[in-house]
Amino acid sequence: MDPRQRKLDAKIRNIAESIQKESDGMFTYSAMAIANIGQPSPLSLTERLKNLPSGMNELYSRQLEALTGAERKLVTLALKRIVWSPTDMGTVEIAEEFKQIYLKDQAETEKEDGIDDYDSRSTNGSVSEEEDIGDAAWPTRNQTPIKSQKHVSWGKSDTIYHLKGAGRDFFKFANKKRTIGLIHKSVRDFFENESAKSAQRDYGIKSVASLLSHDTESGELKLTLPIPCT
C-alpha cells in the first residue's frame, strides 16, 4: 500500500476513534463534531481532536459562543419560544418578536449615544414598515462586521433566513420554513439544563418549568417569577 494512503487511513481512524469516544454512541454528536472539524480553524487537526467537547451540552454551548451577537440573541429567543410553547412555533412569530427586541435595543443605543435619528423614522417617530434590514445587519463569520447599525431596519424574510443559518445545529424547519422545531431531544435537554442553572443562580429556583402555567381561558403560557427580598 502507498505510504501516503496508510498515513491517511491512520489519520481517519484517529479522527473516528476520538469522535466515537466522546459521542457515547450518539449519532447527533458524531455528525456535528465531523461538521465542526470540517470548518476552517487556526488549530491543527490534532489540537482540535484533543479539544473535542465532552458531550452534547458542551457542544451546543460552543456552537452558541461561535455565533455573532445578533445570531446568538436570535437563536436563544427561538430556543425559549420553542421549548416553552405548548403548540407548534411559527418562524414569523419569532421574527416579529425579534423585531421588537431589535428596535428596543436600537432605541436604547441611540438614547445612550444621544442620537436622534429622524431620517430612518416616519413623521410619528415609528420605523417605516417599508424599510428592510437586509443582510447588512447580520455580519457573518465571512463578512466584516459593520461598525454602526444606526440606519439599519428590519425584515422578516432576512430574519428567518439567518435563523435557518445560525440555528442549523439546533432547529429543523417544515412547511416551507413556516414552522420551526428542535432538531433533536438533546437540544431541549441542553436548554432546560442551562435555564435551570440560570434560575438557580439568579433566583434560587430549582426548575424553570415549575414557574410555568397554562391559562386555559386565554390559551397563553404564563411565567411567574419570585421577587427577591432586598
Residue pairs with C-beta under 8 A, 6 or more apart in sequence:
11 45
14 49
15 37
15 45
15 49
18 49
18 50
18 52
19 29
19 30
19 33
19 34
19 52
20 30
22 29
22 33
22 52
22 53
22 54
22 55
23 29
23 30
23 33
24 55
26 56
26 186
28 56
28 183
28 184
28 186
29 55
29 56
29 59
29 186
32 59
32 63
32 169
33 52
33 53
33 59
36 59
37 45
37 48
37 49
41 48
43 51
53 59
53 61
53 62
56 186
56 189
56 190
57 189
57 190
57 193
57 194
60 169
60 170
60 186
60 187
60 190
61 190
61 194
63 169
63 170
64 72
64 75
64 76
65 72
66 141
67 75
67 166
68 138
68 139
68 140
68 141
68 145
68 166
70 137
70 138
70 139
70 162
71 138
71 162
71 166
72 166
73 98
73 101
74 94
74 98
74 159
74 162
74 163
74 166
74 167
75 163
75 166
75 167
75 170
77 94
77 97
77 98
77 101
78 89
78 94
78 163
78 167
78 170
78 171
78 180
79 170
79 187
79 191
80 191
81 89
81 93
81 94
81 97
82 89
82 171
82 180
82 181
82 182
83 182
83 188
83 191
83 192
83 195
84 212
84 221
84 223
85 221
86 214
86 221
88 179
88 181
89 179
89 180
89 181
90 178
90 179
90 180
91 160
91 163
91 173
91 177
91 178
91 179
91 180
92 156
92 160
92 178
94 159
94 163
94 180
95 156
95 159
95 160
95 163
96 156
98 159
99 154
99 156
99 159
102 133
102 154
103 127
103 154
106 149
106 150
109 115
110 116
110 117
110 150
115 150
117 150
117 151
119 151
120 127
120 128
120 131
120 150
120 151
120 153
121 127
121 128
122 128
127 153
127 154
128 153
131 153
131 154
131 155
132 153
132 154
132 155
132 158
133 152
133 153
133 154
133 155
133 158
133 159
134 152
134 155
134 158
135 158
136 146
136 152
137 146
137 149
137 152
137 154
137 158
138 158
138 162
139 145
139 146
140 165
146 152
160 177
163 171
163 180
164 171
164 173
164 177
169 183
170 182
170 183
170 187
171 180
171 181
171 182
171 183
171 187
172 180
172 181
172 182
172 183
173 179
173 180
173 181
174 180
174 181
182 188
192 208
192 209
195 208
196 206
196 207
196 208
198 208
199 205
199 206
199 207
199 208
199 211
200 206
203 225
203 226
203 228
205 211
205 226
211 223
211 224
211 225
212 221
212 222
212 223
213 221
213 222
213 224
214 220
214 221
214 222
215 221
215 222
